[in-house]
Amino acid sequence: MTAVSSATAAAVVLVGGCGGDGGAGAGAGSGASAGASASGKPAEAPAKGAPAKDAQAKGTLVERAAGSWKSIGTPGDDTLDTLTVTGGKLTAKGAKLSCTGTIAPEPEKDGKETASVTLTCEGGKDGGRGPGHLQVKPDGSALYIDYDGPKGGWGGPTDSYRRG
C-alpha cells in the first residue's frame, strides 16, 4: 500500500467514527444493538411526564395537546409562561397570573380539528383571556390558543407554546 492510500484509508476510518450524537448515550455500553432502532439510530425515550412521540403526532387534538408547554413569548406580568394539559384540563402559570380551564373538542371547521378552551384566571389582569380555541400542530410540537376577547371587540390575545 502506498503512503497516499494509507492516508486515505486512515481518513476513512476517522471520518467513519465522527458524526456522533453529541455524546448522548455515552457510557451506555458498547453493544451496537443497545438502545438502537431498526435504522441503527439510538431510540428516543419520551421525557418524564410527556406523551410518547407518536401520541404527539397522532390521536385527537386533546390527546396531542397533552403534556407540558413553554411560551414562545416574552415573559411579563400578564403572560402565561407555562401550560400543562392533562385529560382535557389545563393549568397555565405566569409571573403573576395563574389560570385553570377546560378543553372541549368541537366539530371540524374547514377540515381542521378544533377545540374550545375556557379559562379562569387569578392574580392579575387576564388580558382578555377566557373563552377561546385551541390548535395543535399536526406533529404535536407546538400549540396556540386564540382567545375570543370581549364581545363586540376585535378578539383577544393569542398564547403560543412549544413543548417544554
Salt bridges, closest charged atoms under 4 A:
ASP77 OD2 - LYS96 NZ 3.67
GLU106 OE1 - LYS109 NZ 3.87
GLU106 OE1 - HIS133 ND1 3.45
GLU113 OE1 - ARG64 NH1 3.07
ASP148 OD1 - HIS133 NE2 3.47
ASP159 OD2 - ARG129 NE 2.85
